[in-house]
């Protein structure tokens, strides 16, 4: 059965006064935080607008987020288990920290066969630490015997595009630094000539002694200038009170804005036209309110800043 929102969206495209500005992506946040609440950890379903063929970017929370989706009646006549089985076609895991994979692991018995795409270093953790018979069960395609072969491990390479079967999407991974030498990943998702950029956990180049973000900004700058990049999802885990030495591969408002200044230069000053969604806020005391205040005060570029909410649909134009 088709999701209800797909039917409603198809009507809106033809009846809304701004119908000529059709949506490019549908995003369903299953979880948006960086801890400690295990029911709301990083996971985002994304599909081409009007399609039911989703991929899931990270999978810290699955079932609890899908329960909110069901409660919102975004999928008519489906329960959480049905949605996970039928509509999530693949998982893209930025890195293997538990707040990005716990939902995938815990809900694996109720899922069906599908691929997991990740860097080799991330697959190694899934294969040798999580999907083993000592810690859970081996639902993967390699590793401890017996191999249940539910999830097929698909290795990805930096800046090499992947055309996804059974979807309208292409995904290009970019390596990020998350407490060097540990790797994380950004995923650039394409639907025709439209793009969304999702970043897993990342430290700033100046702190990580890295050029990973700089390389990413150069790779996407032309898409910003062409108006093709519809949104950036990027973490800000801590407020500015946390010293650089205690960030462990994360961003603060100050560091985010430093990175956005660099990206804006590559994009010829046009970054203000691309919505920025701030993700992965940690549950430190007053952290969320401090982050929002500090970002507002530091936003000299006039960026459009948003904060995704669990279970609330995002339609990108």
Secondary structure by P-SEA (a helix, b strand, c coil): cccaaaaaaaaaaaccccccccccbbbbcccccccccccccbbbbbccccccbbbbccccccaaaaaaaaaacccccccaaaaaaccccbbbbccccccccaaaaaacccccbbbbbbcaaaaaaaacccccccccccccccccccccccbbbbbbccccccccccccbbbbbbbbbcccccccbbbbbbccccbbbbbcccccccccccaaaaaaaaacaaaaaaccccbbbbbbccccccccccccccccaaaaaaaaaaaaaaaccccccbbbbbcccccccaaaaaaaaaaaaacccccbbbbbcccbbbbcc
